[in-house]
Amino acid sequence: MKAAVLHESPGELVIEDVSIDKPAANEVLVQTTNAGLCHSDLHFMDGHYSTRMPAVMGHESAGIVQAVGEDVEYVKPGDHVIACLSVFCGNCQDCLSGAPYRCRNNRAVSRPKGATPRLSKDGETYQQFARLGGFAEEMLVHQNALVKVDRDMPLDKAALIGCGVTTGMGAVFRTAAVRPGETVVVIGAGGIGLSAIQAARIAGAGMVIAVDVTDEKLETAKTVGATHGINAITVQDPVQAVKELTGGLGVDYAFEALGMKVTAEQAFHMIRPGGTATVIGMVPVGENIEIPGHELLNDKKLQGSMMGSNQFRTDMPRMVDMYLDGRLLLDEMVSQTISLDQINEGYQDMRDRKVARTVINF
């Protein structure tokens, strides 16, 4: 099968033929139909985070089940599925306490040591990024990495739910639990930020402010639910601009969707006393976020969010329903559709901030 492989970091992806094994117990073979380009992969490609290599990258994918191994009862051939990196064991403390997205029991959802690898080439084991390897014509994954979805759901839009949409919407719905009438600011109007904006709209937020550096993305943000847009380049101080829109106090909830030190700190300064700032983006390893300690006396909170604190087996079907009934706007988030061979160009467009979301059509 054709796959996009990372051999060195920093480095570009190499399109090559990789061998994929047959499903073992609890495993599912999926024909990948679509995959979204997520900024998380770019962090590893650009060397801000590390992963074992060579690795088939990609973690935001959807497809059709081709075959299943022994003990697989959840899906059958022909089912439409979304893959999720929050692969869960179902038995550890995190899983049993309602936080399967924090599951660290990787051995339970991986092949045993010494077994034939799922992916290989010329006798060399190839890693599956995020235990998925979604930038490939096929995926071989544990059944607990998949969720079945309605066949009426277009798989090119379903792929987006696999990471970016779930991460952004989950941060609003689950991590922060925004309530009707409350005020929200989202810094960054890429795929995750646009998803957070939509979740705030669906949750009934009274004011939803989008902050970005391009007018085009701010217009898209308004299309999907932002009530106000702030261009962080054209205003003197985005923090002050947010406070002016909220009567000088700041918002109830701020969401940082870029993964930058400066914007994470800005998010904290944008909240009112008693407010909560949630960092969704991946701040590079080694960078520290600094906030004034005395402001914590105002009951302000700074928190992180891991994959939107998701319970994806229940969350994703609900998001599919929201798309099918018109509440969740995904078509508007897709900037371009490309082939697998164009993946490096797609990621360069992301670096250049030209796109909200790019989807690979296999």
N, C-alpha and C positions, 0 to 999 in steps of 0.2 A: 504494500500500500504506500501511497505518497504521504509524506509527513514533513512538517516544518521542525527542524532540529537545531537546538542551540549547542554548539561545541565549545565555545569560549565566551567569557564575559569580561569586559564588554565585547559584543559581537552581534552580527546579524544572523538571521535564521537561514538554514540551508535546506532546500527542498530535496529530499532523497527518498529512496525506496527502503522501507523498514519492514521486517517480518513481524507478524502478529500471531500469537499462539491461539489455540482453541480454548473455549471457556472451561475452566476447572470448577470445582464445587463453589457455589455462591457467586459465580462470575457470569457476566452478561456481555455478549458481543453486540456492539451497536454500530450501524452504518451512520456515520456522521453526515448530516445533510447541511448543517450551517454552524458557523462559529463566529462569535463576536470578538473583536480586538479590544482587549481590556488593558488599561494602563498598568495593572499589576504585573503582567508579563514583561512590560517595558522596563520596569524597575530591575528585573533580573537580567534582561538583555543589556541594559546600560550599566550593570555592575553595582547598583545601589543595594541590592540584596543578592545573596548567593544561593545556588542550588546545585545538586549533583548533576554532572554532565557525562556523556551526551544525554540530552533530554528532549523528548518530544513535548513542545510547549503547548499552551492553550488550556483554558479551563472554563470557557463560557460557550458550551456547545449543546446542540440538540440533534436528535436523529431517530432512527427506527431500529427496534430490536431485531437482530438477525438470528441469534442462537443463545441458548442459556445452558448453564452447567447444572450439575446435580444440586438439589436442595434450593433451587430458585423457584419460588412460588409467587413472588410479587409481580413479575412481568413475564410475558410470553412473546414469541416471535410475532412481529407485526405491530406491537405496541409503540406508540409515539412517546418519547421520553426526553426529559431535560436532565443533563448531568450537572452535579453540584460538587464543589470541592469540599463541602462540609460532610465528608464521608463519616458516618457514625457507626459505632460498634453496637450500640443499643444496650450495653451491659455495665458500662463504667459509671462512676459517680456523676459525672457531668451529664451523660445521656439520661440517667434515671432521675436527675433533678430538674429536667426541662431545659438543659443547655447543650443539646447535641452538637451545636456548632463549635463547642470547645473540646470535643472528643479528641483525645491524644492517643487512643489505643490503636495505633497504626498497624500493629502486628495482626490484629483481629481481622483487618480488611485487606491484608496484603498476602501474597503467596509466601509460604514458609521458606526459611533460609535453605538454599541448596536446590530449590525447585526450579524447573524451567522458567526463565523470565517471560513475562507477558510480551515484551517487545525486545527485539534484538536485530543485529545486522552482522553477518560474517562472524558469528560466535560471540560478539560483544553485546553485553546487556545495555539496553537503552532505557533510561528512566522515563517515568510518566510524570510530567509536571503536575503538581497538586493531586497526584494519584489518578489523574485523568488522561492527560495527553490529548487534548481536544483539537489540536491543529493537525488532524490526520483523517484519512478517509474512513477509518474505523477506530473505535475505542473498545478496549477490553477492560472492564471495571467490575468492582464488587457491586452487588445488587443494591447495597445501601448508599451508593453514589448516585442513584437514579430516582426520578419521580415520574410517574405516568401522567400524561396530560390529555386533554380532550383532543380528538382528531380534527375538530374544527379549527384548532389553533394553528396558524401558519408557523412552520418550524423556524423560518428565518427570524421571526419576531420572538418565538419561544426561546431561542438561544440567548437573547439579551437578558431574559429572566434568570438564566443560570448563574449570573454573578452580579453585574452592575445594577440591574433593577432591584434584585433582592437585597443587595447591600444598601442601596440608597433608601428604598422604601422601608426596609427593616429598621434602619437607624431611626426613622421617624416614628414608625408604628410600635416597634418593640423596645429598642434601646432607650429612646427618650420619651416615648408615649405621649406625643403631642395631643392636646385636647382642643375641641372646637373653640374658636374665638381667640386662641393664643397667637402671638406674633412669632414669626420665623424668619431667619436669614440663612441663605445657603451660599457659601463661597465656592465658586467653581461650577460652571454650567456645562460640564461634560456629561457622559452617560450616567454616572453615579449622582451628580448634582441634579440633573434633570429628573431623575427618579425620586430623589428626596423632595424636590419641589412638587412633583405630582402627588406624593404621599401627603404632604402638608395640605394641599388643596383638598384631597379626598377626606382627610381627617377633619376638615372644616376650619383650618387656621384662618384668622381674621385678616392678617397681612402676611404676605410671602414675598420677601425681598431676595432677588438674585444679584450676586456680585460676580463679575467676570471682567476680562480685559478686552473682549471683542463685542462690538455691537451686534454682530450676527448671532452669537450665542445668547445674548441677552434677549433678542427678539424671539428666539426659539423658546427660551425660558418663559417668556410671557405667553407664548402660544400654549404651553402645557400647564400653566397655572400660576406663574409669578404675577403678583399685583404691581410690583415695582422692580426696576432694574437700575443697578449702579455700575458704571464703568470705572474700575479701580484705577485706571490710568488717567482719565480725564478729570476726576475729582481730586482735591488736594489730600483728603484723608477719608478713606472708606469707612473707618470706624465712626468718625464724626458724621458722615453722611447718613449712616444707619440711625444714629441717635437723633438726628434732626427729623427723620421720618417717623420716629416713635416718641416724639415729645420730649426728647432729651434723656430718656431713661435707658433705652436699649430694648432689645427683644427678649422674649421669654426663652427662645431656643435658637441657638446658632449651630450650624452644621458646616464643617470644613471638609470639602470633597476634593482637595488637591494633594494633600500630603506634604505640605511645606511648613517649615518652622514659623515663618512670618505670618502666614494666613491662619495657622492654628492659634497663634497669640492674638491675632486680630479677632478671631471668633470669640475668645474669652472676653475681650474688651467690649464686644458688641452686645453682651447680655446685660440685662438689668439685675438689680439685687434679687436674689432668689432664682436667677436664671441658670440655664444649663448649656454649656458648650460641648458639642460632641465632635470629636475628630474621627472622620471616616477614612480619610486618605492615609496612605502609607508613608509616614515620615521616614526619611532615610536613616539607616542604622548609624549611630554615632551622633546624631543631632538631638539636642535637648530643647525642650520647650520651656520658656521662662515666663512666669506670671508673678505679679506682685502678691506676696503672701498676705498682706493686710486685707486684700479684697475678698479673701475667703471668709472673712468675718461678716461679709454681706450675704452670706449663704449662697455664694456663687459656686458652681460646680464645673469642673473640667473632666470629661470622661472620654474613653475610647469606645469604639464599636467594632466588633469582629463579625464580618459578613452579615451585618444587620441583625445580630443576635437571633438568627433565623431558626425556625423549625421547618425546613424546606419541604418536607413531605406534605405538610398542611398549607404552608404559606404560598408555595408556587401555584398550586391549583386555584387558589383564591385570586392570585394575580392574573392568571389566565382568564378567569371569569370576569375580572375587571376590564380586561382588554376586550373580550367578546361583547360585553355590554356597553362599551364606549367610555368607561371612566378612566382607564389607563391608556394613554396615548403612546404607542410604540413606533408607529410608522413615522411620526414626526421626528423621532430621535435618530433615525438612520440617515446618515449623511451620504453613504455610498456603499455599493455592493461590489465585491472584488472576487477574483479567483485566488486559490491558494498560492499560485506563483507570484501574485502581486502583494504578498503579505508584508515584505519589507517596505515597499512604497506606502502601504497603508499605515505602518507604524511611523514612518517619517511624517506623514500628514498629521498624525497625532502629536508628534514632537512640535510640529509647526503650528499647532492649535487651529488646524483648518477644519476639523471634523468633530462632531459630537460622538457618533458611533459608526464604526465600519463593520460590515458583516461579510464573512466569507461564504460563498455559495459553492458547495462541493458538487 
